Amino acid sequence: MTEHLSQLKSSAQIAKLSATIKNIRKYRKMNQDEFGSLIGVKKSMVSRLENHIGDIRVSTLLRIAEALNIEVLISKDGIEVKIIA
């Protein structure tokens, strides 16, 4: 079974995560095409993820974390993002 974040967290928490991903991508000076190539999705999917249209698979979130060099902590209290370097 593929787990999606909506199975774990609220829509508001996922929307905040989506905005954070977009901000970090821009901070890392990557466009959506480059970022999509790194995580194995098309530019249109990056746009959907960043604008919180649809859901994020946990497997995709792992690839995002690796590409952006971040840690994503999911706990009972919410979702926290830490920049590693």
C-alpha positions as a Python dict, from the first residue, in 0.01 Angstrom:
ca = {
    (1, 'M'): (0, 0, 0),
    (2, 'T'): (131, 344, -94),
    (3, 'E'): (107, 588, 191),
    (4, 'H'): (20, 946, 121),
    (5, 'L'): (73, 1232, 362),
    (6, 'S'): (-302, 1291, 377),
    (7, 'Q'): (-326, 958, 557),
    (8, 'L'): (-91, 1094, 824),
    (9, 'K'): (-144, 1471, 851),
    (10, 'S'): (-401, 1745, 799),
    (11, 'S'): (-445, 1941, 479),
    (12, 'A'): (-318, 2259, 648),
    (13, 'Q'): (4, 2087, 756),
    (14, 'I'): (61, 1949, 407),
    (15, 'A'): (-6, 2292, 252),
    (16, 'K'): (257, 2445, 482),
    (17, 'L'): (502, 2168, 385),
    (18, 'S'): (432, 2232, 15),
    (19, 'A'): (511, 2603, 56),
    (20, 'T'): (829, 2520, 247),
    (21, 'I'): (944, 2283, -27),
    (22, 'K'): (887, 2555, -288),
    (23, 'N'): (1080, 2812, -83),
    (24, 'I'): (1375, 2580, -29),
    (25, 'R'): (1381, 2483, -399),
    (26, 'K'): (1400, 2851, -490),
    (27, 'Y'): (1664, 2913, -223),
    (28, 'R'): (1868, 2631, -380),
    (29, 'K'): (1828, 2816, -714),
    (30, 'M'): (1655, 2528, -892),
    (31, 'N'): (1373, 2571, -1138),
    (32, 'Q'): (1085, 2325, -1145),
    (33, 'D'): (1231, 2133, -1441),
    (34, 'E'): (1564, 2077, -1265),
    (35, 'F'): (1395, 1983, -940),
    (36, 'G'): (1158, 1745, -1117),
    (37, 'S'): (1452, 1571, -1283),
    (38, 'L'): (1618, 1523, -944),
    (39, 'I'): (1311, 1367, -785),
    (40, 'G'): (1190, 1175, -1090),
    (41, 'V'): (873, 1367, -1175),
    (42, 'K'): (764, 1611, -1446),
    (43, 'K'): (756, 1988, -1401),
    (44, 'S'): (376, 1977, -1387),
    (45, 'M'): (391, 1741, -1089),
    (46, 'V'): (637, 1973, -910),
    (47, 'S'): (390, 2256, -963),
    (48, 'R'): (106, 2043, -825),
    (49, 'L'): (314, 1945, -520),
    (50, 'E'): (421, 2303, -448),
    (51, 'N'): (72, 2441, -488),
    (52, 'H'): (-84, 2164, -279),
    (53, 'I'): (-297, 2025, -559),
    (54, 'G'): (-336, 1658, -480),
    (55, 'D'): (-134, 1459, -231),
    (56, 'I'): (231, 1376, -171),
    (57, 'R'): (342, 1014, -155),
    (58, 'V'): (579, 936, 128),
    (59, 'S'): (822, 787, -128),
    (60, 'T'): (819, 1116, -322),
    (61, 'L'): (877, 1309, -1),
    (62, 'L'): (1187, 1098, 64),
    (63, 'R'): (1324, 1187, -282),
    (64, 'I'): (1241, 1556, -221),
    (65, 'A'): (1426, 1550, 112),
    (66, 'E'): (1732, 1398, -54),
    (67, 'A'): (1728, 1642, -348),
    (68, 'L'): (1693, 1949, -124),
    (69, 'N'): (1926, 1815, 146),
    (70, 'I'): (1662, 1849, 416),
    (71, 'E'): (1515, 1637, 693),
    (72, 'V'): (1138, 1606, 716),
    (73, 'L'): (1017, 1499, 1058),
    (74, 'I'): (660, 1375, 1083),
    (75, 'S'): (532, 1340, 1437),
    (76, 'K'): (204, 1347, 1624),
    (77, 'D'): (260, 1721, 1669),
    (78, 'G'): (301, 1802, 1300),
    (79, 'I'): (557, 1823, 1023),
    (80, 'E'): (895, 1987, 1072),
    (81, 'V'): (1155, 2061, 805),
    (82, 'K'): (1525, 2103, 888),
    (83, 'I'): (1783, 2218, 635),
    (84, 'I'): (2090, 1998, 661),
    (85, 'A'): (2333, 2214, 464),
}
